[in-house]
Structure formats: C-alpha cells, structure tokens
Amino acid sequence: MYELTVNNVSKSFAKKVALNNVSLKVRKGSIFGLIGPNGAGKSTLTSILATLTLPNEGTVEISNLDVVSKVNKVRKKVGVTFQQTTVFSTGTAWENLWIAGKMYGMSTTKIMERGEHLLKEFDLFQASNDLVDTYSGGMKRKLDIAISLLHTPDILLLDEPTAGLDPESRTTLWQIVTKISQDEGTTIFVTTHYLEELNHLATEIALINNGKILDIGTPKELINKLAADQIEIHYRKLDLANIHKIEAYISNLKEIVRHEIKPTVLTIMTSHGQQILSELLKYLIQSNVEIKFSELKQATLNDVYLANFNEKEAEL
Ligand SMILES: Nc1ncnc2c1ncn2[C@@H]1O[C@H](COP(=O)(O)OP(=O)(O)OP(=O)(O)O)[C@@H](O)[C@H]1O
C-alpha cells in the first residue's frame, strides 16, 4: 500500500539540524508534494531517499526495503532528478541514455526499447541525435527526467523539477510525468516552490520548515484547515430588526469561523465559502434583503504557505 515510509528521521551537518524527527508515508502510485522555504530540509530528505545521504537517526523504507541496509536493491527501485541538471551536454540524448542505461546494468536491447519509448513520451525523439548543448532548458529537464525513468523505477524523486522553466514548459512536463505515473504506476515524490502545480496534481502534501514536518494532508484538507475563504455580501441598508434576524440565522450556520454584520455589508470567514455563500444568498433573498453584489475569495495553497511559513514571496 505504501511505496515510501519515513520513520523518525533526523540528520545534522556539523551543528546544523537539517531534519528533525521526520515521519511520513507515501502511497503507491500517488503524487506526494513536499513544500517548504529555502533551507527547510527538502533536498536533504530527497537525498536520503535517493540513498546518497545517510540519516543519523530513524529509518526509511522504499518498496519495503531499508534504504541503508538494502542500498543496491533500493537504487534499482528509485529514479531521481535533482535541481541541477546532470545531463552530459556535449553528447546527444541517446548517448546520455546509453551511459545511464549501462550504469543501471541494462541490456542494449532494453536501453534501445525503453529509451525510444521515453524519448517519444517526452517529445524528444526528433532531437535525440542532436547535441544536448543545443537543447532549451525545458528539453534538458525532460531529458533529465527521462533518464531517471530509464530503469522503470517504482518511485521517482523530483527535487524542484520545474524551477526556472516557463509556465508552458512546466505544464507540458507535468502532463508527461503524470501520464507516465498513471501508465506505469510510478509513485512521484516532488519538492517544488510552484504551489499551484501541487494544488492540481498532488494527492498529499507535507509542509516542512526547519527540518520539521508541520502538517500533512490533501491540498483541500490543508486549505480547509485555514478556514480562510472570505465572503462579502453588500446590500441596501438594513434596519436593526433585520440585522438581529440575520445575526440569529448566521449563528446557526456551521463552518463559520468569524463574521461581522454591518448595516450595508456582511463579512464571513469560513472553510466552505461556496456552500455558505449560496445558502446565505438564498436566505437573504427570501428575507427580501436587496442585494447589491457579493464576493467570494477562496483560500489557496498560497494562503496555506503564508500561514505556515509567513513568507511574502510564495509563488502564486
Ligand atoms: N552538506 C551540507 N553541509 C552543511 N549544511 C548543509 C548541507 N546540506 C544541507 N545543509 C543545511 O541543511 C539545511 C537544509 O538544507 P536543504 O538543502 O535540505 O534545504 P532545502 O529545503 O532543500 O532548501 P532549498 O529550497 O534552498 O533547496 C540548510 O540549513 C542547509 O544549509
């Protein structure tokens, strides 16, 4: 059921604690996102999962194999793409695939078959005999990921895979990666600063800061926890009797975190903006309140980021 299990993992570099008692579980075939500001510990965790860094404490299992004691078996199950490209730019795509395939111990036939399939999936087949030096940033990134998938890993680790790419290349890249994940059942573990990508793609998200996991949930769960949808309804001036009547109605509604009712405007904070707005409009219209206009500002993953990390530069 779980492709990856991280149990109480800690890691320090000299006096710097990079990971502090981190635990999480990632379901087979899911897309799991790790969000956190610079220096939060995302790359350190990715590197431990990729068997390139040893944890000081705790255990990690990938496909039920311990990453420390079963390192060689685990490496066959894991594909990894780091922030910096690892493609050999003075070679062609085929030469890069060839070197990687031989390092994975793949036969020539298997490299040719799988390589051709991936080059086609990533729309690199036409350019596969060109030097990588002539590729755009997006093409290099696609080749990086294609190489990580060459040995058909169970889990693909992507450390900020879309950093520096334009929106179109990011969208294309995610379309290809999600298709492969669906076709082959590959589990995806991704760190990114582009929160809107995770909102649509991730099955679950973990928030990490200063090496600690702050929260884990589906994008919807994390957004709903904030209860940060904001409703504003503007109407023709109400008399005191009507204000009291509406006040009584609102106090019976569930899911309302905070509200303020004034003679010409009603403001509400809730986790269920859309539902509460339609219920309220229906009630106000039935009560002959003359509505001028209403607004709904729904909370986003960006709000989750700001609430947890208090950073202004979240990219949404
Ligand atoms: N090899 C190392 N030696 C010393 N300190 C390190 C090393 N690797 C990471 N650190 C420190 O550990 C902490 C976590 O770093 P890490 O690179 O995992 O964060 P990150 O969330 O990936 O950040 P970014 O988004 O900037 O890549 C940081 O304070 C970093 O300086």
The ligand as an SDF file (V2000), in Angstrom:
LIG
                    3D

 31 33  0  0  0  0  0  0  0  0999 V2000
   26.2550   19.2180    3.0390 N   0  0  0  0  0  0  0  0  0  0  0  0
   25.8340   20.1140    3.9250 C   0  0  0  0  0  0  0  0  0  0  0  0
   26.6580   20.6620    4.8160 N   0  0  0  0  0  0  0  0  0  0  0  0
   26.2470   21.5660    5.7250 C   0  0  0  0  0  0  0  0  0  0  0  0
   24.9680   22.0000    5.8230 N   0  0  0  0  0  0  0  0  0  0  0  0
   24.0890   21.5030    4.9450 C   0  0  0  0  0  0  0  0  0  0  0  0
   24.4570   20.5360    3.9480 C   0  0  0  0  0  0  0  0  0  0  0  0
   23.3520   20.2290    3.2150 N   0  0  0  0  0  0  0  0  0  0  0  0
   22.3440   20.9590    3.7300 C   0  0  0  0  0  0  0  0  0  0  0  0
   22.7930   21.7170    4.7650 N   0  0  0  0  0  0  0  0  0  0  0  0
   21.9670   22.6270    5.5760 C   0  0  0  0  0  0  0  0  0  0  0  0
   20.8160   21.9150    5.9910 O   0  0  0  0  0  0  0  0  0  0  0  0
   19.6520   22.7370    5.9190 C   0  0  0  0  0  0  0  0  0  0  0  0
   18.6280   22.1060    4.9870 C   0  0  0  0  0  0  0  0  0  0  0  0
   19.1170   22.2240    3.6540 O   0  0  0  0  0  0  0  0  0  0  0  0
   18.3370   21.6450    2.3810 P   0  0  0  0  0  0  0  0  0  0  0  0
   19.2360   21.8800    1.1970 O   0  0  0  0  0  0  0  0  0  0  0  0
   17.9030   20.2640    2.6500 O   0  0  0  0  0  0  0  0  0  0  0  0
   17.0810   22.6120    2.3210 O   0  0  0  0  0  0  0  0  0  0  0  0
   16.0220   22.8200    1.1310 P   0  0  0  0  0  0  0  0  0  0  0  0
   14.6810   22.8230    1.7710 O   0  0  0  0  0  0  0  0  0  0  0  0
   16.2680   21.8280    0.0570 O   0  0  0  0  0  0  0  0  0  0  0  0
   16.3640   24.2810    0.6220 O   0  0  0  0  0  0  0  0  0  0  0  0
   16.3130   24.8750   -0.9050 P   0  0  0  0  0  0  0  0  0  0  0  0
   14.8590   25.0690   -1.2160 O   0  0  0  0  0  0  0  0  0  0  0  0
   17.0620   26.1580   -0.7420 O   0  0  0  0  0  0  0  0  0  0  0  0
   16.9990   23.8930   -1.7910 O   0  0  0  0  0  0  0  0  0  0  0  0
   20.1170   24.1050    5.4630 C   0  0  0  0  0  0  0  0  0  0  0  0
   20.3310   24.9190    6.5950 O   0  0  0  0  0  0  0  0  0  0  0  0
   21.4480   23.8140    4.7580 C   0  0  0  0  0  0  0  0  0  0  0  0
   22.3110   24.9110    4.8520 O   0  0  0  0  0  0  0  0  0  0  0  0
  1  2  1  0
  2  3  1  0
  2  7  2  0
  3  4  2  0
  4  5  1  0
  5  6  2  0
  6  7  1  0
  6 10  1  0
  7  8  1  0
  8  9  2  0
  9 10  1  0
 10 11  1  0
 11 12  1  0
 11 30  1  0
 12 13  1  0
 13 14  1  0
 13 28  1  0
 14 15  1  0
 15 16  1  0
 16 17  2  0
 16 18  1  0
 16 19  1  0
 19 20  1  0
 20 21  2  0
 20 22  1  0
 20 23  1  0
 23 24  1  0
 24 25  2  0
 24 26  1  0
 24 27  1  0
 28 29  1  0
 28 30  1  0
 30 31  1  0
M  END
$$$$
